[in-house]
Amino acid sequence: MERLQKLISRAGVTSRRDAENLIAAGRVTVDGKVVTELGAKADIEKNKICVDGKPLTFDVEKVYILLNKPRGYVSTAKDERGRKTVLDLVNISARIFPIGRLDLNSEGLLLLTNDGELMNALIHPKFQINKTYIAKVTGAVTEENLEKLRAGIELDDGLTAPAEIYLLDAETVQITIHEGRNRQIRRMFAAIGCDVKRLKRIAFAGLTLDGVKVGKFRYLTRAEVDFLKKNTINHSG
């Protein structure tokens, strides 16, 4: 017996966090009965588990994609407001989901997969997966202010972890963080009186955008997938 959110994630439907939202919304059934309790468990050998009426399957071929996301796309599988999603850029038959998110107006490297176990590992805080961005910033972009971000700065949801920051020119900053708070970089710069006009993720978990044009994607190599797993799933013990 395993928790439903873990099984949903393992089946590649979505992350555990989003699986909890599916359960709470009444979109999950076990043997035909709606289950909304987050602590509920099931047995894949004995129970029929469905999300939105579709049974979970655990023998689906795993897919790993690196997308160069343009601005103007939301990082979800579907959008209730009818906006364009990153899946509109990846026309494949497999049911895949983004690992983490980039804001509507942010761009750059985004991974998509149906491997729930790897998805959860890459967004789990304990692995401290690095994400590097180039930010076009206006305001008081001084070394004194940047040093505050390097040390960690207080936001409304707590102190940030130290960031690695380089000033590339008067309005361009390269910043590396390992946390994944909502709109974190924009809020960090706002805390020092700056406004992020453009934000692009150029690296994630050791992967880069090399060779991938804006709006295009490529499949990860076996070596890249093994590297990601080695530094997360296989390193968790």
C-alpha positions as CSV (number, residue, x, y, z in Angstrom):
1,M,0.0,0.0,0.0
2,E,1.3,3.4,-1.0
3,R,0.0,7.0,-0.7
4,L,-2.1,8.0,-3.7
5,Q,-0.1,11.1,-4.4
6,K,3.1,8.9,-4.6
7,L,1.4,6.5,-7.0
8,I,0.1,9.3,-9.2
9,S,3.5,10.8,-9.4
10,R,5.2,7.4,-10.1
11,A,2.8,6.8,-12.9
12,G,4.1,10.0,-14.5
13,V,0.9,12.0,-14.2
14,T,2.3,14.9,-12.3
15,S,4.5,15.8,-9.3
16,R,3.5,14.7,-5.8
17,R,2.6,18.3,-4.8
18,D,0.3,18.7,-7.8
19,A,-1.1,15.2,-7.2
20,E,-2.2,16.4,-3.8
21,N,-4.2,19.1,-5.5
22,L,-5.8,16.6,-7.8
23,I,-6.9,14.5,-4.9
24,A,-8.2,17.5,-2.9
25,A,-10.2,18.6,-6.0
26,G,-12.0,15.2,-6.2
27,R,-10.4,14.2,-9.5
28,V,-9.0,10.9,-8.2
29,T,-11.0,7.7,-7.8
30,V,-10.1,4.3,-6.3
31,D,-12.3,1.4,-7.5
32,G,-14.8,4.0,-8.7
33,K,-15.1,6.0,-5.5
34,V,-13.8,9.6,-5.3
35,V,-11.0,9.9,-2.7
36,T,-10.2,13.4,-1.3
37,E,-8.1,12.4,1.7
38,L,-4.5,13.2,1.2
39,G,-3.3,10.3,3.5
40,A,-5.3,7.7,1.6
41,K,-3.4,4.7,0.3
42,A,-4.0,2.1,-2.4
43,D,-2.4,-1.0,-3.9
44,I,-1.7,-0.9,-7.6
45,E,-2.0,-4.7,-7.8
46,K,-5.5,-4.7,-6.2
47,N,-7.1,-1.3,-6.8
48,K,-8.1,0.6,-10.0
49,I,-6.8,4.1,-9.6
50,C,-8.0,6.8,-12.0
51,V,-7.3,10.5,-12.5
52,D,-10.0,12.3,-14.4
53,G,-11.4,8.9,-15.3
54,K,-8.2,7.6,-16.8
55,P,-6.6,4.6,-15.1
56,L,-3.0,4.9,-13.9
57,T,-0.4,2.9,-15.9
58,F,3.1,2.2,-14.7
59,D,4.7,0.6,-17.8
60,V,4.8,3.8,-19.9
61,E,8.1,4.5,-21.7
62,K,9.9,7.4,-19.9
63,V,10.4,10.6,-21.9
64,Y,12.9,13.4,-21.0
65,I,12.8,16.7,-22.9
66,L,14.7,20.0,-22.7
67,L,12.7,22.9,-24.0
68,N,13.9,26.5,-24.7
69,K,10.7,28.2,-23.5
70,P,9.8,31.5,-25.0
71,R,8.0,34.3,-23.1
72,G,4.2,34.1,-23.3
73,Y,3.7,30.4,-22.4
74,V,2.6,29.1,-19.0
75,S,4.5,26.2,-17.5
76,T,1.6,23.8,-17.0
77,A,0.0,20.9,-18.9
78,K,-3.3,22.9,-19.3
79,D,-4.5,26.4,-18.5
80,E,-8.0,27.1,-17.2
81,R,-7.7,30.7,-18.7
82,G,-7.0,29.3,-22.2
83,R,-3.4,30.7,-22.4
84,K,-0.7,28.9,-24.4
85,T,1.2,26.3,-22.5
86,V,4.6,24.8,-22.9
87,L,3.0,21.6,-24.2
88,D,1.8,23.5,-27.2
89,L,5.5,23.6,-28.2
90,V,6.2,19.9,-27.7
91,N,3.9,18.0,-30.0
92,I,4.4,14.4,-28.9
93,S,1.9,11.7,-27.9
94,A,3.4,11.0,-24.4
95,R,1.7,12.6,-21.5
96,I,4.4,14.8,-20.0
97,F,4.7,17.6,-17.4
98,P,7.2,20.4,-16.7
99,I,9.7,20.0,-13.9
100,G,9.1,23.1,-11.8
101,R,7.9,26.3,-13.5
102,L,9.0,29.4,-15.4
103,D,6.7,32.4,-15.1
104,L,4.6,33.4,-18.1
105,N,7.0,36.3,-18.9
106,S,10.2,34.3,-18.1
107,E,12.0,32.2,-20.7
108,G,14.7,29.6,-21.1
109,L,15.5,26.1,-20.0
110,L,12.6,24.0,-18.9
111,L,12.7,20.2,-18.5
112,L,9.6,18.1,-19.1
113,T,9.1,14.4,-18.4
114,N,6.7,11.6,-17.4
115,D,9.2,10.2,-14.9
116,G,7.5,11.2,-11.6
117,E,10.4,9.9,-9.4
118,L,13.0,12.1,-11.2
119,M,10.6,15.0,-11.3
120,N,10.1,14.9,-7.5
121,A,13.9,14.6,-6.9
122,L,14.8,17.6,-9.1
123,I,12.4,19.9,-7.3
124,H,13.1,18.5,-3.8
125,P,14.9,21.1,-1.6
126,K,17.3,18.6,-0.1
127,F,19.2,18.1,-3.4
128,Q,19.8,21.8,-3.8
129,I,19.7,21.7,-7.6
130,N,21.3,24.8,-9.2
131,K,19.4,27.0,-11.6
132,T,21.2,29.8,-13.4
133,Y,19.5,32.8,-14.9
134,I,20.4,36.0,-16.8
135,A,18.4,38.9,-15.5
136,K,17.9,42.3,-17.2
137,V,17.5,44.6,-14.2
138,T,16.7,48.3,-13.7
139,G,17.2,50.2,-10.4
140,A,20.1,50.2,-7.9
141,V,22.2,47.4,-9.3
142,T,25.2,48.1,-7.1
143,E,27.7,45.7,-5.7
144,E,26.5,46.7,-2.2
145,N,23.0,45.6,-3.0
146,L,24.1,42.5,-4.9
147,E,26.1,41.5,-1.8
148,K,22.8,41.4,0.2
149,L,21.5,38.8,-2.3
150,R,24.7,36.8,-2.1
151,A,24.3,36.6,1.7
152,G,20.6,35.9,1.6
153,I,17.8,38.4,1.9
154,E,14.5,38.4,3.8
155,L,11.4,37.9,1.8
156,D,7.8,37.6,3.0
157,D,8.2,33.8,3.1
158,G,11.6,33.8,4.9
159,L,15.3,34.3,4.4
160,T,16.6,33.2,1.0
161,A,19.7,30.9,0.7
162,P,22.9,32.6,-0.4
163,A,23.0,33.2,-4.2
164,E,25.9,33.3,-6.6
165,I,25.7,36.5,-8.5
166,Y,27.9,38.2,-11.2
167,L,27.3,41.7,-12.6
168,L,27.8,41.3,-16.4
169,D,27.1,45.0,-17.2
170,A,25.2,47.9,-15.8
171,E,21.9,46.3,-16.2
172,T,22.6,42.6,-16.6
173,V,23.1,40.1,-13.8
174,Q,23.9,36.3,-13.8
175,I,22.4,34.7,-10.8
176,T,22.4,31.1,-9.5
177,I,20.1,29.8,-6.9
178,H,18.9,26.3,-5.7
179,E,15.6,27.2,-4.2
180,G,12.3,27.2,-6.1
181,R,10.0,29.7,-4.5
182,N,7.3,31.4,-6.5
183,R,8.7,34.3,-8.5
184,Q,11.8,34.2,-6.2
185,I,14.3,36.1,-8.3
186,R,11.9,38.9,-9.2
187,R,11.1,39.2,-5.5
188,M,14.8,39.1,-4.5
189,F,15.6,42.0,-6.7
190,A,12.5,43.9,-5.7
191,A,13.8,43.6,-2.1
192,I,16.8,45.7,-3.0
193,G,14.8,48.2,-5.0
194,C,15.3,46.7,-8.5
195,D,12.9,45.6,-11.2
196,V,13.6,42.5,-13.4
197,K,12.6,43.4,-16.9
198,R,13.6,40.2,-18.5
199,L,14.5,36.8,-17.0
200,K,16.1,33.8,-18.8
201,R,17.1,30.5,-17.3
202,I,20.3,29.4,-19.0
203,A,21.2,26.3,-17.0
204,F,19.5,23.7,-14.7
205,A,20.9,20.7,-13.0
206,G,24.1,20.9,-15.1
207,L,22.2,21.1,-18.4
208,T,22.3,24.1,-20.7
209,L,20.5,25.6,-23.7
210,D,23.4,24.9,-26.1
211,G,22.1,24.0,-29.6
212,V,18.4,24.5,-28.7
213,K,16.7,27.6,-30.3
214,V,13.9,29.5,-28.7
215,G,10.6,27.6,-28.9
216,K,12.4,24.3,-29.8
217,F,13.2,21.2,-27.8
218,R,15.4,18.1,-27.8
219,Y,15.4,14.8,-26.0
220,L,17.9,14.3,-23.2
221,T,20.6,11.7,-23.9
222,R,20.9,8.5,-21.8
223,A,24.1,9.9,-20.3
224,E,22.3,13.1,-19.3
225,V,19.4,11.2,-17.7
226,D,21.8,8.9,-15.8
227,F,23.7,12.1,-14.6
228,L,20.5,13.6,-13.2
229,K,19.5,10.4,-11.5
230,K,23.0,9.9,-10.1
231,N,22.9,13.3,-8.4
232,T,19.4,12.9,-7.1
233,I,17.6,9.5,-6.9
234,N,20.7,7.4,-6.6
235,H,22.3,9.8,-4.2
236,S,19.4,9.9,-1.7
237,G,20.6,7.1,0.4
